[in-house]
Amino acid sequence: MGYSMTGYGQGEAIRPERRIMVEIKSVNSRYRDISFRLPRSLSSLEPPLRELINKCVNRGKVDVRVEYDSDANSGTQIKLDRDLALSYLAAYAELEELTKRLLPDPTGNLAQISGLFTVSTQETDPAEIWPQIEEATDAALDQFMSMRRNEGEMLCRDLRYKIEQLTEQLSAISLRAETVPQEQRERLLKRVETLLGQDAEEYYNGQRIAAEIAIFADKAAIDEELVRLDSHLRQFDLMLDEEGQIGKKLDFLCQEINREINTIGSKSADLEITGLVVQMKTTLEKIREQVQNLE
């Protein structure tokens, strides 16, 4: 059973000091294209994270987003430059002595001085956080793959129904193709009789008519195309039961089915068969659109 290329999953891993959330979503693409949005401090974890995604995804445009929330006070320190503060206080005292006047409380002014306080944050160790990210990613992938599989099952059911439609249309063409030569013979005889009347045998004998019918039947013969088309439809149905990546194989098979349908249409001069060919091409186009959604 194939997987849809469209999916969404979200997973969390929570610890007392931090919360990790991983979000994975994907849409259709001919190739595998994975993009990541990680906090800068965790950018070194992209390669192992990509390896986890690669194990589950073969085709599709995948966006992976990692959110990292930690305790606001964890690892953050504010330091006072005591020497700078003492220098300012000494300058204030000197100014008071010089002016013989007491200055207001200098604390507020000191707190606004640039460089008096420095904020330092302890760097996050990616290796320490990786097990938590891996846990959140596994949870997101479980949800992501479950959604892709469910959608894949619905797509395959729809494709199987449309293949049944093609098979029914193919059967109708096969039945009609058996009667076309005889109808052509009758039309030819009627035309000859209309044009030549009683002199038809003199100018256009039965052997000549048989030869004309044989030539027509040979040019309009679609037996080989019908056999190949029936084989392609059976293969398509069997592929829908295969596991893993089946989208590209089904897409190739659609091209082969289209080729046989076109050949049948070009060979046949019968209006009924032509109408059935148009129906088959319409059904096949719907199949090809659905196949583009499968991995």
Backbone as numpy.savetxt, mean C-alpha at the origin, in Angstrom:
# Nx Ny Nz CAx CAy CAz Cx Cy Cz
-3.27 -15.89 2.28 -4.12 -14.70 2.28 -3.23 -13.46 2.28
-3.47 -12.53 1.38 -2.63 -11.36 1.26 -2.92 -10.31 2.33
-1.99 -9.38 2.46 -2.11 -8.27 3.40 -2.39 -6.99 2.63
-3.25 -6.16 3.18 -3.45 -4.83 2.62 -2.22 -3.97 2.91
-1.96 -3.00 2.04 -0.85 -2.09 2.30 -1.26 -0.92 3.17
-2.54 -0.85 3.49 -3.04 0.22 4.36 -3.23 -0.31 5.78
-2.66 0.38 6.75 -2.80 -0.08 8.13 -2.44 1.00 9.13
-2.83 0.76 10.37 -2.51 1.69 11.46 -2.36 0.91 12.75
-1.37 1.30 13.54 -1.17 0.68 14.84 -0.51 1.64 15.81
-0.82 1.47 17.09 -0.22 2.32 18.12 0.07 1.49 19.35
1.24 1.70 19.92 1.63 0.96 21.11 2.31 1.86 22.12
2.19 1.50 23.40 2.79 2.27 24.48 3.60 1.36 25.39
4.61 1.94 25.99 5.37 1.27 27.04 5.62 2.33 28.12
5.10 2.09 29.30 5.14 3.11 30.37 6.00 2.63 31.53
6.89 3.52 31.98 7.72 3.29 33.16 7.50 4.46 34.11
7.88 4.31 35.37 7.71 5.43 36.31 8.38 6.72 35.84
9.51 6.60 35.18 10.26 7.79 34.80 9.99 8.28 33.38
9.32 7.45 32.55 9.09 7.87 31.17 7.95 7.10 30.52
7.43 7.67 29.43 6.40 7.02 28.61 6.84 7.06 27.16
6.78 5.90 26.50 7.13 5.80 25.08 5.87 5.42 24.31
5.57 6.18 23.25 4.46 5.86 22.36 4.99 5.73 20.94
4.63 4.63 20.27 5.03 4.41 18.88 3.77 4.30 18.03
3.73 5.07 16.95 2.58 5.08 16.02 3.09 4.66 14.63
2.40 3.71 14.01 2.79 3.22 12.68 1.56 3.30 11.77
1.73 3.91 10.61 0.65 3.94 9.63 1.25 3.81 8.23
0.47 3.24 7.31 0.99 2.99 5.97 -0.09 3.19 4.92
0.36 3.51 3.71 -0.52 3.62 2.54 0.15 2.90 1.38
-0.53 2.85 0.23 -0.03 2.10 -0.91 1.24 2.71 -1.49
2.10 1.84 -1.98 3.30 2.26 -2.70 3.86 1.05 -3.44
4.48 1.29 -4.56 5.04 0.18 -5.34 6.20 -0.49 -4.60
6.89 0.30 -3.78 8.07 -0.22 -3.09 7.91 0.00 -1.58
8.89 -0.48 -0.83 8.90 -0.26 0.62 9.61 1.06 0.90
8.89 1.96 1.53 9.42 3.29 1.84 9.05 3.62 3.28
10.04 3.59 4.17 9.79 3.80 5.60 10.45 5.10 6.04
9.66 5.96 6.67 10.20 7.21 7.20 9.93 7.26 8.71
10.85 7.91 9.45 10.79 7.93 10.91 10.77 9.37 11.42
10.03 9.56 12.51 10.06 10.82 13.26 10.40 10.46 14.70
11.66 10.75 15.06 12.18 10.39 16.37 12.68 11.64 17.09
12.62 11.66 18.41 13.31 12.73 19.14 14.79 12.71 18.79
15.40 13.87 18.73 16.80 13.95 18.31 17.71 13.09 19.19
17.39 13.02 20.47 18.24 12.25 21.39 18.17 10.75 21.11
17.14 10.31 20.37 16.97 8.88 20.09 17.24 8.54 18.62
17.79 9.48 17.86 17.99 9.26 16.42 18.89 8.06 16.13
19.77 7.71 17.07 20.68 6.57 16.83 19.93 5.24 16.85
18.67 5.25 17.29 17.89 4.01 17.36 17.12 3.73 16.07
17.26 4.59 15.08 16.53 4.36 13.82 16.90 3.04 13.14
18.20 2.67 13.03 18.53 1.40 12.36 17.87 0.17 12.98
17.95 -0.04 14.31 17.27 -1.23 14.85 15.75 -1.13 14.74
15.21 0.09 14.80 13.77 0.26 14.64 13.36 -0.08 13.20
14.17 0.32 12.24 13.90 0.00 10.83 13.94 -1.51 10.60
14.86 -2.16 11.28 14.96 -3.62 11.14 13.68 -4.31 11.64
13.11 -3.81 12.72 11.86 -4.38 13.23 10.72 -4.22 12.21
10.62 -3.03 11.60 9.56 -2.77 10.63 9.77 -3.61 9.37
11.02 -3.74 8.94 11.31 -4.50 7.72 10.88 -5.96 7.82
10.91 -6.50 9.02 10.51 -7.90 9.19 9.03 -8.12 8.90
8.24 -7.06 9.02 6.78 -7.19 8.86 6.26 -6.60 7.56
7.00 -5.66 6.98 6.48 -4.91 5.82 7.38 -5.16 4.61
6.75 -5.55 3.50 7.48 -5.76 2.25 7.25 -4.63 1.25
6.03 -4.09 1.26 5.71 -2.99 0.34 4.81 -1.99 1.06
4.89 -0.74 0.61 4.04 0.29 1.17 4.85 1.47 1.70
4.20 2.62 1.76 4.83 3.81 2.34 4.44 3.85 3.81
5.42 3.70 4.69 5.18 3.55 6.13 5.75 4.75 6.87
4.94 5.34 7.74 5.39 6.43 8.61 5.41 5.92 10.05
6.56 6.10 10.71 6.73 5.66 12.09 7.05 6.89 12.95
6.25 7.10 13.99 6.45 8.25 14.88 6.65 7.75 16.31
7.69 8.27 16.96 8.00 7.89 18.34 7.89 9.12 19.23
7.06 9.03 20.27 6.94 10.09 21.26 7.62 9.64 22.55
8.36 10.56 23.15 9.12 10.24 24.36 8.82 11.31 25.41
8.10 10.91 26.45 7.78 11.83 27.55 8.46 11.33 28.82
9.25 12.21 29.45 9.94 11.82 30.67 9.56 12.76 31.81
9.90 12.37 33.02 9.66 13.21 34.20 10.35 14.55 33.97
9.60 15.64 34.12 10.15 16.98 33.84 11.39 17.28 34.68
11.46 16.73 35.90 12.59 17.04 36.78 13.72 16.03 36.67
13.48 14.97 35.96 14.47 13.89 35.90 15.67 14.34 35.09
16.82 14.30 35.71 18.06 14.59 34.99 18.29 16.06 34.72
17.45 16.97 35.23 17.60 18.40 34.96 18.13 19.10 36.21
19.19 19.89 36.03 19.81 20.60 37.17 19.98 22.07 36.83
19.74 22.94 37.84 19.94 24.37 37.68 21.06 24.78 38.65
22.08 25.39 38.09 23.24 25.75 38.91 23.41 27.26 38.96
23.79 27.75 40.15 24.04 29.17 40.37 25.54 29.43 40.26
25.87 30.46 39.52 27.28 30.88 39.43 27.57 31.77 40.65
28.04 31.13 41.71 28.23 31.83 42.98 29.25 32.96 42.85
30.31 32.73 42.16 31.34 33.76 42.02 30.79 35.00 41.34
29.95 34.78 40.29 29.36 35.92 39.59 28.38 36.66 40.50
27.60 35.91 41.28 26.64 36.54 42.19 27.38 37.35 43.25
28.46 36.79 43.83 29.22 37.51 44.85 29.86 38.77 44.28
30.26 38.71 43.04 30.87 39.90 42.42 29.84 41.01 42.30
28.61 40.64 41.90 27.55 41.65 41.78 27.21 42.24 43.15
27.11 41.36 44.19 26.79 41.86 45.53 27.89 42.80 46.04
29.12 42.46 45.74 30.23 43.33 46.15 30.14 44.67 45.46
29.72 44.62 44.17 29.59 45.88 43.43 28.45 46.71 44.00
27.34 46.05 44.40 26.23 46.77 45.03 26.69 47.45 46.32
27.41 46.68 47.13 27.89 47.24 48.42 28.81 48.43 48.17
29.65 48.33 47.20 30.57 49.43 46.89 29.79 50.66 46.43
28.70 50.40 45.65 27.88 51.51 45.17 27.16 52.19 46.34
26.69 51.39 47.31 26.03 51.96 48.48 27.01 52.82 49.29
28.24 52.33 49.42 29.24 53.09 50.18 29.59 54.38 49.47
29.63 54.30 48.16 29.99 55.48 47.38 28.91 56.54 47.42
27.68 56.11 47.37 26.54 57.05 47.31 26.00 57.38 48.70
26.42 56.65 49.71 25.94 56.82 51.07 24.42 56.61 51.15
23.90 55.75 50.27 22.46 55.45 50.26 22.27 53.93 50.14
21.24 53.45 50.84 20.94 52.02 50.75 20.15 51.74 49.47
20.56 50.71 48.77 19.85 50.31 47.55 18.75 49.31 47.89
17.71 49.22 47.03 16.66 48.21 47.26 17.27 46.82 47.26
16.47 45.86 47.71 16.90 44.46 47.76 17.38 44.05 46.36
18.66 43.69 46.21 19.21 43.39 44.87 18.83 42.00 44.34
18.08 41.20 45.11 17.82 39.81 44.70 17.09 39.75 43.35
16.06 40.60 43.20 15.29 40.58 41.95 16.15 40.94 40.76
17.02 41.95 40.96 17.89 42.34 39.85 18.91 41.25 39.53
19.43 40.62 40.57 20.41 39.54 40.34 19.80 38.39 39.53
18.53 38.05 39.84 17.90 36.91 39.17 17.74 37.13 37.67
17.77 38.38 37.23 17.60 38.69 35.81 18.91 38.79 35.06
19.99 38.64 35.76 21.29 38.77 35.11 21.57 37.54 34.26
21.90 37.76 32.98 22.19 36.66 32.05 23.46 35.91 32.49
23.35 34.61 32.49 24.51 33.79 32.83 24.64 33.44 34.29
23.76 34.03 35.14 23.86 33.74 36.56 23.41 32.31 36.86
22.43 31.83 36.09 21.94 30.46 36.26 22.22 29.65 34.98
22.60 28.44 35.13 22.79 27.54 33.98 21.92 26.29 34.20
21.26 25.87 33.10 20.39 24.69 33.16 21.10 23.56 32.41
21.28 22.46 33.07 21.91 21.30 32.44 20.96 20.10 32.52
20.88 19.37 31.42 20.02 18.20 31.34 20.88 16.97 31.10
20.65 15.97 31.87 21.41 14.74 31.71 21.01 14.07 30.40
21.97 13.75 29.57 21.69 13.13 28.28 21.07 11.75 28.44
20.04 11.48 27.58 19.38 10.18 27.59 20.26 9.14 26.91
20.39 7.98 27.54 21.17 6.89 26.95 20.22 6.06 26.07
20.37 6.13 24.73 19.46 5.38 23.84 19.45 3.88 24.13
20.62 3.32 24.46 20.68 1.88 24.72 19.83 1.50 25.93
19.74 2.41 26.90 18.93 2.14 28.09 17.44 2.15 27.77
17.07 3.03 26.81 15.65 3.19 26.48 15.19 2.19 25.42
16.11 1.59 24.67 15.73 0.72 23.55 14.75 -0.39 23.93
14.94 -1.13 25.05 13.96 -2.18 25.38 12.54 -1.65 25.50
12.41 -0.44 26.03 11.08 0.15 26.17 10.51 0.53 24.81
11.35 1.07 23.92 10.89 1.40 22.56 10.52 0.13 21.80
11.31 -0.91 21.98 11.03 -2.18 21.30 9.68 -2.74 21.77
9.41 -2.62 23.06 8.13 -3.09 23.60 6.96 -2.33 22.98
7.08 -1.00 22.90 6.02 -0.19 22.32 5.86 -0.47 20.82
6.99 -0.68 20.14 6.94 -0.97 18.70 6.28 -2.31 18.43
6.59 -3.32 19.23 5.96 -4.64 19.06 4.44 -4.54 19.24
4.01 -3.76 20.22 2.57 -3.58 20.44 1.92 -2.87 19.26
2.60 -1.85 18.73 2.06 -1.12 17.57 2.01 -2.02 16.34
3.05 -2.84 16.17 3.09 -3.74 15.01 1.99 -4.80 15.08
1.71 -5.29 16.27 0.62 -6.28 16.41 -0.70 -5.69 15.92
-1.00 -4.48 16.35 -2.24 -3.82 15.93 -2.20 -3.48 14.44
-1.05 -3.01 14.00 -0.86 -2.63 12.59 -1.05 -3.82 11.65
-0.40 -4.95 11.97 -0.49 -6.12 11.12 -1.87 -6.76 11.17
-2.53 -6.69 12.33 -3.88 -7.23 12.44 -4.83 -6.46 11.52
-4.70 -5.14 11.49 -5.55 -4.34 10.62 -5.25 -4.64 9.16
-3.98 -4.76 8.82 -3.61 -5.04 7.42 -4.12 -6.42 6.99
-4.07 -7.39 7.90 -4.55 -8.72 7.55 -6.07 -8.73 7.37
-6.79 -8.06 8.26 -8.24 -8.01 8.14 -8.67 -7.35 6.83
-8.01 -6.25 6.51 -8.34 -5.58 5.25 -7.94 -6.45 4.06
-6.81 -7.16 4.20 -6.37 -8.05 3.13 -7.39 -9.16 2.88
-7.98 -9.69 3.94 -8.98 -10.74 3.78 -10.21 -10.22 3.04
-10.62 -8.99 3.36 -11.77 -8.41 2.67 -11.46 -8.16 1.19
-10.24 -7.70 0.92 -9.85 -7.47 -0.46 -9.84 -8.78 -1.25
-9.31 -9.82 -0.64 -9.24 -11.12 -1.33 -10.63 -11.69 -1.58
-11.54 -11.51 -0.63 -12.92 -11.98 -0.86 -13.55 -11.24 -2.04
-13.31 -9.93 -2.09 -13.87 -9.14 -3.20 -13.24 -9.56 -4.53
-11.93 -9.80 -4.52 -11.25 -10.23 -5.75 -11.74 -11.60 -6.20
-11.97 -12.50 -5.25 -12.46 -13.83 -5.62 -13.85 -13.74 -6.25
-14.68 -12.85 -5.73 -16.01 -12.65 -6.31 -15.90 -12.12 -7.74
-14.98 -11.18 -7.98 -14.82 -10.61 -9.32 -14.21 -11.64 -10.28
-13.34 -12.52 -9.78 -12.80 -13.58 -10.63 -13.92 -14.54 -11.03
-14.85 -14.79 -10.14 -16.01 -15.62 -10.48 -16.83 -14.96 -11.58
-16.95 -13.63 -11.52 -17.66 -12.93 -12.59 -16.96 -13.11 -13.92
-15.63 -12.97 -13.92 -14.87 -13.17 -15.16 -15.04 -14.59 -15.68
-15.04 -15.56 -14.77 -15.21 -16.96 -15.18 -16.56 -17.17 -15.84
-17.61 -16.58 -15.29 -18.94 -16.69 -15.88 -18.98 -16.03 -17.26
-18.33 -14.88 -17.39 -18.30 -14.20 -18.68 -17.49 -15.01 -19.70
-16.43 -15.64 -19.21 -15.63 -16.50 -20.09 -16.45 -17.69 -20.58
-17.23 -18.28 -19.70 -18.09 -19.41 -20.09 -19.10 -18.99 -21.15
-19.66 -17.79 -20.98 -20.62 -17.29 -21.96 -19.96 -17.10 -23.33
-18.72 -16.60 -23.34 -18.00 -16.43 -24.60 -17.72 -17.79 -25.24
-17.33 -18.77 -24.43 -17.03 -20.10 -24.96 -18.26 -20.71 -25.63
-19.42 -20.58 -25.00 -20.65 -21.12 -25.58 -21.00 -20.39 -26.87
-20.85 -19.09 -26.84 -21.17 -18.31 -28.04 -20.21 -18.62 -29.18
-18.94 -18.81 -28.88 -17.94 -19.07 -29.92 -18.24 -20.34 -30.69
-18.92 -21.32 -30.06 -19.23 -22.57 -30.74 -20.27 -22.39 -31.84
-21.13 -21.40 -31.71 -22.23 -21.21 -32.66 -21.89 -20.20 -33.76
-20.83 -19.42 -33.57 -20.52 -18.35 -34.52 -20.24 -18.87 -35.93
-19.41 -19.92 -36.15 -19.15 -20.39 -37.52 -20.41 -20.82 -38.26
-21.30 -21.55 -37.57 -22.53 -21.99 -38.21 -23.41 -20.79 -38.59
-23.50 -19.81 -37.72 -24.29 -18.62 -38.04 -23.68 -17.85 -39.21
-22.35 -17.83 -39.24 -21.68 -17.16 -40.36 -21.97 -17.88 -41.67
-22.01 -19.22 -41.63 -22.33 -20.01 -42.85 -23.73 -19.68 -43.33
-24.67 -19.61 -42.40 -26.05 -19.32 -42.78 -26.18 -17.91 -43.35
-25.46 -16.95 -42.78 -25.51 -15.59 -43.30 -24.91 -15.51 -44.70
-23.81 -16.26 -44.87 -23.15 -16.25 -46.18 -24.05 -16.87 -47.26
-24.68 -18.00 -46.94 -25.59 -18.64 -47.89 -26.75 -17.71 -48.24
-27.31 -17.05 -47.23 -28.43 -16.17 -47.46 -28.03 -15.00 -48.34
-26.81 -14.48 -48.12 -26.34 -13.36 -48.92 -26.13 -13.77 -50.38
-25.54 -14.97 -50.56 -25.31 -15.46 -51.92 -26.63 -15.65 -52.65
-27.59 -16.23 -51.97 -28.90 -16.46 -52.59 -29.58 -15.13 -52.93
-29.40 -14.16 -52.06 -30.01 -12.85 -52.32 -29.38 -12.19 -53.54
-28.08 -12.31 -53.69 -27.38 -11.65 -54.79 -27.51 -12.40 -56.11
-27.42 -13.75 -56.08 -27.35 -14.52 -57.31 -28.63 -15.29 -57.63
-29.46 -15.46 -56.65 -30.73 -16.16 -56.88 -30.52 -17.60 -57.34
-31.20 -18.01 -58.47 -31.11 -19.39 -58.96 -29.76 -19.72 -59.56
-28.98 -18.68 -59.91 -27.64 -18.92 -60.49 -26.55 -19.07 -59.44
-26.94 -19.17 -58.16 -25.95 -19.22 -57.07 -25.00 -20.40 -57.23
-25.56 -21.60 -57.57 -24.72 -22.80 -57.69 -23.71 -22.67 -58.81
-24.07 -21.95 -59.86 -23.16 -21.82 -61.01 -21.93 -21.00 -60.66
-22.14 -19.95 -59.88 -21.02 -19.06 -59.55 -20.38 -19.33 -58.17
-21.16 -19.95 -57.32 -20.69 -20.07 -55.93 -21.16 -21.40 -55.38
-20.42 -22.47 -55.67 -20.86 -23.81 -55.28 -20.63 -24.07 -53.79
-21.14 -25.20 -53.33 -21.04 -25.55 -51.91 -19.62 -25.67 -51.43
-18.72 -26.17 -52.31 -17.33 -26.33 -51.90 -16.68 -24.97 -51.63
-17.03 -24.01 -52.48 -16.49 -22.66 -52.30 -16.97 -22.06 -50.98
-18.26 -22.27 -50.70 -18.82 -21.75 -49.45 -18.15 -22.40 -48.24
-17.93 -23.72 -48.32 -17.27 -24.43 -47.22 -15.87 -23.88 -46.98
-15.18 -23.56 -48.07 -13.82 -23.00 -47.94 -13.86 -21.64 -47.25
-14.83 -20.82 -47.64 -14.97 -19.50 -47.03 -15.24 -19.62 -45.53
-16.13 -20.56 -45.18 -16.46 -20.77 -43.77 -15.24 -21.25 -43.00
-14.46 -22.13 -43.62 -13.25 -22.65 -42.96 -12.25 -21.54 -42.71
-12.08 -20.64 -43.69 -11.16 -19.51 -43.53 -11.63 -18.59 -42.41
-12.94 -18.31 -42.42 -13.51 -17.45 -41.37 -13.32 -18.08 -39.99
-13.62 -19.38 -39.89 -13.52 -20.07 -38.60 -12.08 -20.06 -38.09
-11.13 -20.18 -39.02 -9.73 -20.19 -38.61 -9.30 -18.81 -38.10
-9.72 -17.75 -38.80 -9.35 -16.40 -38.38 -10.02 -16.02 -37.06
-11.26 -16.50 -36.85 -12.02 -16.12 -35.66 -11.83 -17.09 -34.50
-11.01 -18.13 -34.69 -10.83 -19.14 -33.64 -10.17 -18.52 -32.40
-10.78 -18.72 -31.26 -10.26 -18.18 -30.00 -10.07 -19.29 -28.96
-10.01 -20.53 -29.43 -9.89 -21.66 -28.50 -8.66 -21.54 -27.61
-7.52 -21.22 -28.22 -6.27 -21.12 -27.44 -6.37 -20.01 -26.40
-6.92 -18.89 -26.81 -7.06 -17.76 -25.87 -7.99 -18.11 -24.71
-9.06 -18.84 -25.02 -10.00 -19.24 -23.98 -9.35 -20.18 -22.98
-8.54 -21.11 -23.48 -7.85 -22.06 -22.59 -6.85 -21.33 -21.70
-6.06 -20.43 -22.29 -5.07 -19.69 -21.49 -5.75 -18.78 -20.48
-6.84 -18.13 -20.90 -7.55 -17.24 -19.99 -8.14 -18.02 -18.82
-8.70 -19.19 -19.11 -9.24 -20.02 -18.03 -8.13 -20.43 -17.06
-6.95 -20.74 -17.59 -5.81 -21.11 -16.75 -5.37 -19.93 -15.87
-5.34 -18.74 -16.46 -4.94 -17.55 -15.68 -5.92 -17.28 -14.54
-7.20 -17.43 -14.81 -8.21 -17.18 -13.77 -8.08 -18.20 -12.64
-7.78 -19.44 -12.99 -7.59 -20.46 -11.95 -6.35 -20.15 -11.11
-5.27 -19.72 -11.77 -4.06 -19.37 -11.04 -4.31 -18.20 -10.11
-5.05 -17.22 -10.59 -5.36 -16.04 -9.78 -6.09 -16.47 -8.51
-7.07 -17.33 -8.66 -7.85 -17.79 -7.51 -6.96 -18.53 -6.51
-6.03 -19.34 -7.01 -5.13 -20.07 -6.11 -4.18 -19.13 -5.38
-3.70 -18.08 -6.08 -2.77 -17.14 -5.46 -3.41 -16.39 -4.30
-4.71 -16.21 -4.34 -5.39 -15.50 -3.26 -5.29 -16.25 -1.93
-4.98 -17.54 -1.98 -4.83 -18.34 -0.76 -3.39 -18.36 -0.26
-2.46 -17.79 -1.03 -1.06 -17.80 -0.63 -0.82 -16.77 0.48
0.16 -17.06 1.32 0.55 -16.13 2.38 1.65 -15.21 1.89
1.73 -14.05 2.51 2.84 -13.15 2.22 2.56 -12.20 1.07
3.61 -11.88 0.33 3.55 -10.86 -0.70 2.99 -11.44 -1.99
1.77 -11.06 -2.34 1.13 -11.59 -3.55 0.71 -10.48 -4.52
0.80 -9.24 -4.10 0.32 -8.13 -4.92 1.00 -8.04 -6.27
2.34 -8.15 -6.30 3.07 -8.03 -7.56 2.75 -9.18 -8.50
2.62 -10.39 -7.95 2.29 -11.54 -8.79 0.90 -11.41 -9.38
-0.04 -10.93 -8.59 -1.40 -10.75 -9.09 -1.45 -9.64 -10.14
-0.65 -8.61 -9.94 -0.61 -7.52 -10.90 -0.09 -8.02 -12.25
0.95 -8.84 -12.22 1.49 -9.42 -13.46 0.44 -10.30 -14.13
-0.28 -11.10 -13.34 -1.29 -11.99 -13.89 -2.43 -11.18 -14.51
-2.75 -10.02 -13.93 -3.76 -9.15 -14.53 -3.34 -8.70 -15.93
-2.07 -8.44 -16.12 -1.57 -8.04 -17.44 -1.77 -9.17 -18.45
-1.50 -10.42 -18.02 -1.68 -11.56 -18.92 -3.16 -11.78 -19.24
-4.01 -11.62 -18.24 -5.46 -11.76 -18.47 -5.93 -10.70 -19.45
-5.45 -9.48 -19.27 -5.84 -8.39 -20.16 -5.40 -8.67 -21.60
-4.21 -9.25 -21.75 -3.71 -9.56 -23.10 -4.62 -10.57 -23.80
-5.05 -11.61 -23.10 -5.92 -12.62 -23.70 -7.29 -12.05 -24.04
-7.82 -11.19 -23.16 -9.13 -10.57 -23.42 -9.05 -9.69 -24.66
-7.97 -8.93 -24.79 -7.80 -8.07 -25.97 -7.72 -8.89 -27.25
-7.01 -10.01 -27.18 -6.88 -10.86 -28.37 -8.23 -11.43 -28.78
-9.01 -11.87 -27.80 -10.35 -12.39 -28.10 -11.20 -11.30 -28.76
-11.12 -10.10 -28.23 -11.89 -9.00 -28.80 -11.49 -8.66 -30.21
-10.18 -8.71 -30.50 -9.71 -8.37 -31.84 -10.03 -9.45 -32.87
-10.10 -10.71 -32.44 -10.37 -11.81 -33.37 -11.86 -11.95 -33.68
-12.69 -11.61 -32.72 -14.11 -11.87 -32.88 -14.81 -10.73 -33.61
-15.67 -11.10 -34.57 -16.51 -10.12 -35.27 -17.95 -10.23 -34.80
-18.17 -11.01 -33.75 -19.52 -11.23 -33.24 -19.86 -10.17 -32.21
-21.03 -9.54 -32.34 -21.41 -8.45 -31.44 -21.60 -8.93 -30.02
-22.16 -10.12 -29.86 -22.40 -10.64 -28.52 -21.08 -10.89 -27.79
-20.12 -11.48 -28.49 -18.80 -11.72 -27.88 -18.12 -10.39 -27.58
-18.25 -9.43 -28.50 -17.66 -8.11 -28.27 -18.23 -7.46 -27.02
-19.54 -7.61 -26.82 -20.16 -7.06 -25.62 -19.65 -7.73 -24.35
-19.46 -9.05 -24.42 -18.92 -9.78 -23.26 -17.48 -9.39 -22.98
-16.72 -9.12 -24.05 -15.33 -8.68 -23.88 -15.29 -7.34 -23.15
-16.19 -6.43 -23.51 -16.25 -5.13 -22.84 -16.57 -5.32 -21.35
-17.49 -6.23 -21.06 -17.82 -6.51 -19.65 -16.60 -7.06 -18.90
-15.87 -7.96 -19.55 -14.68 -8.54 -18.91 -13.63 -7.49 -18.65
-13.42 -6.58 -19.59 -12.42 -5.53 -19.40 -12.82 -4.60 -18.24
-14.12 -4.34 -18.13 -14.60 -3.51 -17.02 -14.36 -4.20 -15.68
-14.66 -5.48 -15.62 -14.44 -6.25 -14.39 -12.95 -6.34 -14.06
-12.14 -6.55 -15.08 -10.69 -6.66 -14.86 -10.11 -5.36 -14.34
-10.61 -4.23 -14.82 -10.12 -2.95 -14.35 -10.40 -2.78 -12.85
-11.57 -3.24 -12.41 -11.88 -3.19 -10.98 -10.94 -4.10 -10.19
-10.60 -5.24 -10.77 -9.67 -6.17 -10.12 -8.30 -5.52 -9.98
-7.84 -4.89 -11.04 -6.51 -4.27 -11.01 -6.44 -3.16 -9.96
-7.53 -2.41 -9.81 -7.55 -1.36 -8.79 -7.42 -1.96 -7.40
-8.11 -3.08 -7.16 -8.04 -3.72 -5.84 -6.66 -4.35 -5.60
-6.08 -4.92 -6.65 -4.77 -5.57 -6.50 -3.72 -4.56 -6.05
-3.87 -3.29 -6.48 -2.91 -2.25 -6.09 -2.89 -2.02 -4.59
-3.92 -2.49 -3.88 -3.97 -2.31 -2.43 -3.32 -3.46 -1.67
-2.96 -4.53 -2.37 -2.37 -5.69 -1.71 -0.85 -5.62 -1.71
-0.28 -6.08 -0.60 1.18 -6.09 -0.49 1.76 -7.12 -1.46
